[in-house]
């Protein structure tokens, strides 16, 4: 007969089964839990671990259970302190430690722990949870590095912005200072322009008047408000401005020191200068200089020289013919000694007559009445005539004189033959006079088809012109310091006269020279059909 089971035994059996099921559930849950967990007794010995603990440390349960918990931690003393702290606080969370795995790998972890108590509340150990924070720490380090990098960038950017702000403030201060200086300079310039003794006109890019100073208003008897903003073409409607308009032209051509008679007692010297900025034309500045007094003084001086020359010319001519009669024996025989003295006197008188003629030529040039007989002529005939007239002087000094002429026929031009002979003669006379014996003079004549000009060139091997005196060669009464030591004779008017004759024919003259090596003079004459095309008024 079967033994009868009591209800108590049945309940005990059920409780036992439930306990086994609970233990199985706890083991399965512990195994499933991703958090590494271990149970530790009161003295710090591991009594149980889950699968996550095995995965984290590399230790199997059989290898680690029974060992001190400190076996897997690098910071052993800090862990013992934490355990003491747990016994007082019953739990701690998020303490960072380093776990040393079975493979001796160091793993950054976060540790949380709490005490274990039985039903009676007695302390029986600890539960310790370990979280692998290596990736998190790596991410944290990366984030910190990025934050530091970004912070540095922001600091750098902030510094740059601060520097930019400082630079901008400095620039603004400089701009303000420059503006003040510019305003001061503008006021100074306006003050200078307003009080300038010369008249000033400023035209913009469109050739419209943008500025006129008070002196210019006085010259032309106009008011600022009536002419400002008007073009040069519109000036033609104002009678006072008509002479200036005709001189400047519609496009305001470049002019340098051109004389312009405005009225009987007013003569102006006009110069126009383009105003440029970085090769861009901004406008034109026209300067009006009053030379009325200078012209008056010059006219008085010219009249005096002309009068004196004419007064001297008559007695000098009488002296010349009287001396000539004495030398020819028309007044009786003279001794050789007397003849020598009379010949010296005759030559000195000839030099005086030549000087008087030069002075009269200068006065005629300055009065604008020098060219009398323009005619269509062969210029090479003029050159041959002058060369032949100097043949004796050239032979006497044993100078080699060479004349080079191109084979191309040189066209005839309209010239005042007598005056052009004077121009060429002055150049050749200087070459012969200042070329030492045994030297060489070369004369060339050419026709420049491209520019339709006749070019004359005379080159010598003479004493040359000092470099510091070249700028005065074409002025009246100029004689080089080196030639004055050689020969005290000469008026210094020859080159001045030649220049004015050539320019009166519309030509140009220039030279190259090197002291003690020689000088070359060039001049060109335009080949034109009508004399009025190039004849200039003085």
Helices and strands as residue ranges (DSSP letters): H 7-32, E 36-40, E 46-49, H 51-57, H 61-64, G 69-72, H 76-89, E 91-100, E 106-117, E 123-132, H 134-195, E 199-203, E 209-212, H 214-220, H 224-227, G 234-237, G 239-241, H 242-248, E 255-263, E 266-277, E 280-290, H 292-328, H 336-367, E 374-377, H 379-389, H 391-396, E 400-405, E 413-416, H 417-433, E 440-448, E 453-460, G 467-472, H 481-486, H 494-504, E 508-514, E 518-526, G 531-533
